[in-house]
Amino acid sequence: MKRKSKFILALVLMLVFSTVVFAARKVNITVTYDNIKVVVDGKEVQFGKDTKGNQIEPFIYNGTTYLPLRAVAEAVGKEVKWDQNTKTAFLGDGTVDMGEVNKPLTEIMKPFSTEKAEVIAKDEYKTKFSLGGKEYNNGILFNSYTYKKGHANFNLEGKYTNLTGLLGADQEGLTVKVDFVGDGKLIQSFDVVGGQLPVNVNLNVTGVRLLEIKFEWTDGLYSTTYTGFADVFVK
């Protein structure tokens, strides 16, 4: 017999047959429990109980079936990790090492190819630079006062979903175009104007393996400045 229950959705769930993104909020919903079973390679999945001793089981909401993530993932041989800080569930291989969480990109990896670009990190020759009157200890500096073009290429291995940072140049006198390219496709382009406050960069890099950060001088007089990409993080 079918039974219905109203409750606050607070579990990590896996959506079957379609994909949806949930906002960071709690919502009262009505769901249907119908003794749904899941069989993997001829073996029925045992869902177990939650931390309060309640039986965990699949349910139906608005015509869509939802399954407990961990039980199903482990049934198909995938390890599950949960990062509370970023509210992210990681399944199987190709996920972010938990030791990498909250570390700058330049501490996780270095670009495998650079042209007229310099890495800023605690283990590099140059360990800090400034943008907008604030000092930063990680990022990429492009030599935009001597050369018109340059790049820094990273192998993200398809492990990340988001790239953030601050992009700018302190000294007035030039405009630099900075392109972020993922696997040959333009993700987003920025026109950096010297002497202005840095702009926020927030990019979707889901599935991207090759990340190219390209800069090109486009306007203004040459001046003794660098174009900086600071406070760079991936998750």
Buried (B, 14 or more C-beta within 10 A) or exposed (E): EEEEEEEEBEEEBBBEEEEEEEEEEEEEEEBBBBEBEBEEEEEEBEBEEEEEEEEBBBBBBEEEBBBBBBBBBBBEEBEBBEBEEBEBBBBEEEBBEEEBBEBBBBBBBBBEEBBBBBBBBEEEEEEEBEBBEEEBBBBBBBBBBEBEBBBBBBBBEBBBBBBBBBBBBBEEBBBBBBBBBBBEEEBBEBEBBBBEEBBEBEBEBEEBEBBBBBBBBEEEEEBEBBBBBBBBBBB
